Amino acid sequence: MPNNNQYLFLLSFSLTFSFLVLASFRVSAFLTAREIHLRNFILIGLPKDLQHPDMDVHSIQDFIKNFSQEDAIALAQTPAFLASAGLVAVTFYWLLLSGERKPVLNSNEWKEFPLVLKTQTSPNTAIYRFALPSSKDVLGLPVGQHIQISAEINGKDIMRSYTPTTLDQFDKGHFELLIKTYEKGNISRHFSLLKIGDRIRVKGPKGAFIYNNKLTGHLGMIAGGTGITPMYQIIRSSIWDHSDATTINLIYANVNEEDILLRDELEHLHHNSAGRFNIFYVLNNPPPGWKGGVGFVTKEQVAHYMPSQEKDCKILMCGPPPMMTAMKKHLDELKYPAPRTVSKLADQVFLF
Ligand SMILES: Cc1cc2nc3c(=O)[nH]c(=O)nc-3n(C[C@H](O)[C@H](O)[C@H](O)COP(=O)(O)OP(=O)(O)OC[C@H]3O[C@@H](n4cnc5c(N)ncnc54)[C@H](O)[C@@H]3O)c2cc1C
């Protein structure tokens, strides 16, 4: 179904077209009254004598009256007719059927989006869904990049980074953020106080990491807490892309079992990955019978689950700063290159 903008476009197109047709009749009448005949300009090269056998059409009425089925078939076979028909068909498809819209994000301009749904996933974590201007819009965020959110808190403009869990290729008309609220946090607390209809300010895309299925043969990921969001976006894009052969191994660390975010979604991806994607969970406080890692992520676990640095591989990391410091030390001891202060796409170890 066409949306409101498309109806508006068709209406304005019809009005403009009708206006131009009327205007052309008035201009034509004006010129004819002064003995200026437009056909003398349009039919340059053809005989000016209207009685000439090649010029047996004197008016639109004559033209319609004399227009036979053979004329229609001959006209339909002319390159000009075929090209025009093709152009009209492409324009029609583009306007009404494809429904493709321009990406909404702009990296130089703050845009506002209203909250339309909040789904609490644990006492301090929720998924926030924001509507885009049209149901066919996409956010316009390349896989691996993130957005910035800004809000005025106590008279100061505060800005933080977030990675949507939605993807342009699957999710139209909205985007979602999975956010953990910290009691003393600025933006995460601001989120927790939002009501349906409240708007947030967003700018992007930001970040140096952009994933594509030829980027590397093996991805190793180490995530802690909400650091899972950039990883989830990349895993989801990779696993549903059947031309992608990248293997992905994820170490995901949390405090308690109930803190594991997007667990069902990650398991689902694992089961549909034909062995390409594997997860190793680590918990500080494991429940009885826990089969994953216990305590903090160790050097041995990194060595076991991450691809060897000699392979065509990249290690991606996102999590709380103390955990990231410990992981950098493990990787250094395992002879991986040290990540830069601000990572670049070409780096073997990339810190979000
Ligand atoms: C690329 C990128 C993507 C990110 N994506 C997400 C995402 O999808 N979802 C998400 O929830 N977060 C994400 N983050 C983290 C996010 O940017 C904020 O750092 C986080 O929401 C805290 O911001 P704040 O303003 O609420 O807290 P701040 O004002 O920065 O911190 C104030 C206080 O809050 C508490 N606090 C803040 N962060 C932590 C922490 N990690 N552990 C313990 N206490 C803390 C501390 O008491 C701190 O003193 C991402 C970060 C990056 C760099």
The ligand as an SDF file (V2000), in Angstrom:
LIG
                    3D

 53 58  0  0  0  0  0  0  0  0999 V2000
   30.3300    1.6530   20.9080 C   0  0  0  0  0  0  0  0  0  0  0  0
   29.5190    1.5840   22.1870 C   0  0  0  0  0  0  0  0  0  0  0  0
   28.2740    0.9920   22.1520 C   0  0  0  0  0  0  0  0  0  0  0  0
   27.5120    0.8800   23.3130 C   0  0  0  0  0  0  0  0  0  0  0  0
   26.2890    0.2850   23.2390 N   0  0  0  0  0  0  0  0  0  0  0  0
   25.5450    0.1780   24.3650 C   0  0  0  0  0  0  0  0  0  0  0  0
   24.2640   -0.4520   24.3130 C   0  0  0  0  0  0  0  0  0  0  0  0
   23.8090   -0.8930   23.2610 O   0  0  0  0  0  0  0  0  0  0  0  0
   23.5620   -0.5350   25.4810 N   0  0  0  0  0  0  0  0  0  0  0  0
   24.0290   -0.0400   26.6780 C   0  0  0  0  0  0  0  0  0  0  0  0
   23.3430   -0.1480   27.7030 O   0  0  0  0  0  0  0  0  0  0  0  0
   25.2430    0.5780   26.7450 N   0  0  0  0  0  0  0  0  0  0  0  0
   25.9920    0.7060   25.6240 C   0  0  0  0  0  0  0  0  0  0  0  0
   27.2020    1.3620   25.6910 N   0  0  0  0  0  0  0  0  0  0  0  0
   27.5830    2.0250   26.9570 C   0  0  0  0  0  0  0  0  0  0  0  0
   26.9490    3.4510   26.9990 C   0  0  0  0  0  0  0  0  0  0  0  0
   27.5660    4.2720   26.0310 O   0  0  0  0  0  0  0  0  0  0  0  0
   27.0930    4.1750   28.3440 C   0  0  0  0  0  0  0  0  0  0  0  0
   28.4420    4.1640   28.7090 O   0  0  0  0  0  0  0  0  0  0  0  0
   26.2480    3.5530   29.4690 C   0  0  0  0  0  0  0  0  0  0  0  0
   24.8810    3.5480   29.1280 O   0  0  0  0  0  0  0  0  0  0  0  0
   26.4210    4.3770   30.7630 C   0  0  0  0  0  0  0  0  0  0  0  0
   26.1450    5.7100   30.4860 O   0  0  0  0  0  0  0  0  0  0  0  0
   25.4970    6.6690   31.5880 P   0  0  0  0  0  0  0  0  0  0  0  0
   25.4600    8.0630   31.0020 O   0  0  0  0  0  0  0  0  0  0  0  0
   24.2080    6.1380   32.0600 O   0  0  0  0  0  0  0  0  0  0  0  0
   26.5040    6.5770   32.8060 O   0  0  0  0  0  0  0  0  0  0  0  0
   27.7310    7.5660   33.1050 P   0  0  0  0  0  0  0  0  0  0  0  0
   27.2080    8.9520   33.3220 O   0  0  0  0  0  0  0  0  0  0  0  0
   28.7490    7.4060   32.0440 O   0  0  0  0  0  0  0  0  0  0  0  0
   28.3040    7.0040   34.4260 O   0  0  0  0  0  0  0  0  0  0  0  0
   27.8130    7.4700   35.6790 C   0  0  0  0  0  0  0  0  0  0  0  0
   27.8770    6.3620   36.7080 C   0  0  0  0  0  0  0  0  0  0  0  0
   27.0770    5.2630   36.2280 O   0  0  0  0  0  0  0  0  0  0  0  0
   27.6500    4.0180   36.6180 C   0  0  0  0  0  0  0  0  0  0  0  0
   28.1180    3.2610   35.4510 N   0  0  0  0  0  0  0  0  0  0  0  0
   28.1640    3.6830   34.1400 C   0  0  0  0  0  0  0  0  0  0  0  0
   28.6060    2.7210   33.3340 N   0  0  0  0  0  0  0  0  0  0  0  0
   28.8620    1.6350   34.1120 C   0  0  0  0  0  0  0  0  0  0  0  0
   29.3410    0.3140   33.8440 C   0  0  0  0  0  0  0  0  0  0  0  0
   29.6390   -0.0930   32.6030 N   0  0  0  0  0  0  0  0  0  0  0  0
   29.4540   -0.5330   34.9050 N   0  0  0  0  0  0  0  0  0  0  0  0
   29.1130   -0.1500   36.1480 C   0  0  0  0  0  0  0  0  0  0  0  0
   28.6620    1.0860   36.4480 N   0  0  0  0  0  0  0  0  0  0  0  0
   28.5300    1.9610   35.4610 C   0  0  0  0  0  0  0  0  0  0  0  0
   28.8230    4.3670   37.4740 C   0  0  0  0  0  0  0  0  0  0  0  0
   28.3770    4.4850   38.8050 O   0  0  0  0  0  0  0  0  0  0  0  0
   29.2450    5.7200   36.9370 C   0  0  0  0  0  0  0  0  0  0  0  0
   30.0090    6.4440   37.8410 O   0  0  0  0  0  0  0  0  0  0  0  0
   27.9980    1.4230   24.5450 C   0  0  0  0  0  0  0  0  0  0  0  0
   29.2600    2.0270   24.5700 C   0  0  0  0  0  0  0  0  0  0  0  0
   30.0130    2.1010   23.4110 C   0  0  0  0  0  0  0  0  0  0  0  0
   31.3570    2.7730   23.4720 C   0  0  0  0  0  0  0  0  0  0  0  0
  1  2  1  0
  2  3  1  0
  2 52  2  0
  3  4  2  0
  4  5  1  0
  4 50  1  0
  5  6  2  0
  6  7  1  0
  6 13  1  0
  7  8  2  0
  7  9  1  0
  9 10  1  0
 10 11  2  0
 10 12  1  0
 12 13  2  0
 13 14  1  0
 14 15  1  0
 14 50  1  0
 15 16  1  0
 16 17  1  0
 16 18  1  0
 18 19  1  0
 18 20  1  0
 20 21  1  0
 20 22  1  0
 22 23  1  0
 23 24  1  0
 24 25  2  0
 24 26  1  0
 24 27  1  0
 27 28  1  0
 28 29  2  0
 28 30  1  0
 28 31  1  0
 31 32  1  0
 32 33  1  0
 33 34  1  0
 33 48  1  0
 34 35  1  0
 35 36  1  0
 35 46  1  0
 36 37  1  0
 36 45  1  0
 37 38  2  0
 38 39  1  0
 39 40  1  0
 39 45  2  0
 40 41  1  0
 40 42  2  0
 42 43  1  0
 43 44  2  0
 44 45  1  0
 46 47  1  0
 46 48  1  0
 48 49  1  0
 50 51  2  0
 51 52  1  0
 52 53  1  0
M  END
$$$$
